[in-house]
Amino acid sequence: MKEKIIERSLLGILITHATNFIISLAISIFVVKDGIFHFARPILIEQLGGEIPAAILQAVLLTVLGAIFGGAGLIYEHDDWGLTKQTVVHFAILVGSFLIFGGILRWYPFNFVNIVGNVIIFAVFYFLIWVALYTKIRNDIERVNRKIGE
């Protein structure tokens, strides 16, 4: 079990850092538009007094966030929990972590309207990914059952 936690956490860290790089690049090109790559949001850079402290904080917190996101997937291996409970707990861990870390890293203004908006956006993406994975798993199970029945 310990090996699975480490494996999933490391995968989560890699995915989180890669995603952040792509988002940071897009924001630098399409939003800030000053010809400079910004690893962190300009407001965080300003508040911490430079790109280096902002990048260090973001890298450290992204590592923790990635480990949480990756490790949280193990919730679906609780055979004694139903799918609804697994999904609710998994979603709560992910969205809660995203809101906390996003607020610290100044990904969005930390107020009620933005929190609600981010939860809605997060929930939409979560739902789409969940449906895709659920459909794939269901199809895999049906294929195995057909092979068993042959």
C-alpha positions in Angstrom: 0.0 0.0 0.0 2.9 2.4 0.9 4.3 1.8 -2.6 1.0 2.7 -4.3 0.8 5.9 -2.3 4.3 6.9 -3.3 3.7 5.9 -7.0 0.4 7.8 -7.3 1.8 10.8 -5.4 4.8 11.0 -7.7 2.6 10.7 -10.8 0.4 13.5 -9.3 3.4 15.7 -8.8 4.6 15.2 -12.4 1.1 15.9 -13.8 0.6 19.0 -11.6 4.0 20.5 -12.5 3.4 19.8 -16.2 0.0 21.3 -16.1 1.3 24.4 -14.2 4.0 24.9 -16.8 1.4 24.8 -19.7 -1.0 27.2 -17.8 1.9 29.5 -16.9 3.1 29.6 -20.5 -0.4 30.3 -21.8 -1.0 33.1 -19.2 2.4 34.6 -20.1 1.6 34.6 -23.8 -2.1 35.5 -23.9 -2.8 37.4 -20.7 0.4 39.2 -19.4 1.8 39.6 -23.0 5.1 41.2 -22.0 7.4 38.7 -23.7 8.5 37.2 -20.4 7.7 33.7 -19.1 6.0 34.1 -15.7 6.1 30.9 -13.6 3.8 32.4 -11.0 1.0 34.9 -11.1 2.3 38.6 -11.2 0.4 39.4 -8.0 2.3 36.6 -6.2 5.6 37.8 -7.6 4.9 41.3 -6.5 3.8 40.3 -3.0 6.9 38.1 -2.5 9.2 40.6 -3.9 10.4 38.8 -7.0 10.1 35.9 -9.4 12.5 33.6 -7.5 10.6 33.6 -4.2 7.3 33.2 -6.0 8.6 30.4 -8.1 10.0 28.6 -5.1 6.8 28.9 -3.1 4.7 27.8 -6.1 7.0 24.8 -6.8 6.9 23.6 -3.2 3.1 24.0 -2.9 2.6 22.4 -6.4 4.6 19.4 -5.2 2.4 19.0 -2.1 -0.8 19.6 -4.2 0.3 17.1 -6.8 1.0 14.5 -4.1 -2.5 15.1 -2.6 -4.2 14.9 -6.0 -2.2 11.7 -6.9 -2.7 10.0 -3.6 -6.4 10.9 -3.4 -7.1 8.4 -6.2 -6.5 5.6 -3.8 -9.9 6.4 -2.2 -11.4 4.5 -5.1 -9.7 1.4 -3.8 -11.8 1.4 -0.6 -13.9 -1.7 -1.5 -16.1 -1.2 1.5 -17.2 2.3 0.4 -19.8 2.8 -2.3 -19.1 4.7 -5.5 -21.0 7.7 -4.2 -19.1 8.0 -1.0 -15.8 7.5 -2.8 -16.6 10.2 -5.3 -17.8 12.7 -2.7 -14.7 12.2 -0.5 -12.4 12.3 -3.5 -14.0 15.5 -4.9 -14.0 17.2 -1.5 -10.2 16.5 -1.0 -9.4 17.7 -4.5 -11.6 20.8 -4.6 -10.6 21.7 -1.0 -6.9 21.4 -1.7 -7.3 23.3 -5.0 -9.1 26.2 -3.2 -6.6 26.4 -0.4 -3.5 26.2 -2.5 -5.0 28.4 -5.3 -5.8 31.1 -2.7 -2.3 31.0 -1.2 -0.7 31.1 -4.7 -3.1 33.9 -5.8 -4.5 32.0 -8.7 -7.7 33.9 -8.2 -8.9 36.7 -5.9 -9.9 35.0 -2.6 -13.5 36.1 -2.2 -16.9 34.4 -2.1 -17.8 34.9 -5.7 -14.5 33.6 -7.0 -14.5 30.7 -4.6 -18.0 29.7 -5.8 -17.0 30.2 -9.5 -13.9 28.1 -9.1 -15.9 25.3 -7.4 -18.4 25.3 -10.3 -15.6 25.2 -12.9 -13.7 22.5 -10.9 -17.0 20.5 -10.6 -17.7 20.7 -14.3 -14.2 19.4 -15.2 -14.3 16.8 -12.4 -17.7 15.6 -13.7 -16.5 15.3 -17.3 -13.4 13.3 -16.3 -15.4 11.2 -13.9 -18.0 10.3 -16.6 -15.2 9.5 -19.1 -13.4 7.2 -16.6 -16.6 5.6 -15.4 -17.6 4.8 -19.0 -14.2 3.4 -19.8 -14.3 1.1 -16.7 -17.8 0.0 -17.4 -16.9 -0.9 -21.0 -13.8 -2.8 -19.8 -16.0 -4.8 -17.4 -18.5 -5.6 -20.1 -15.8 -6.7 -22.4 -14.3 -9.0 -19.7 -17.7 -10.4 -18.9 -18.3 -11.2 -22.6 -15.0 -13.0 -22.8 -15.9 -15.0 -19.7 -19.2 -15.9 -21.3 -17.7 -17.2 -24.5 
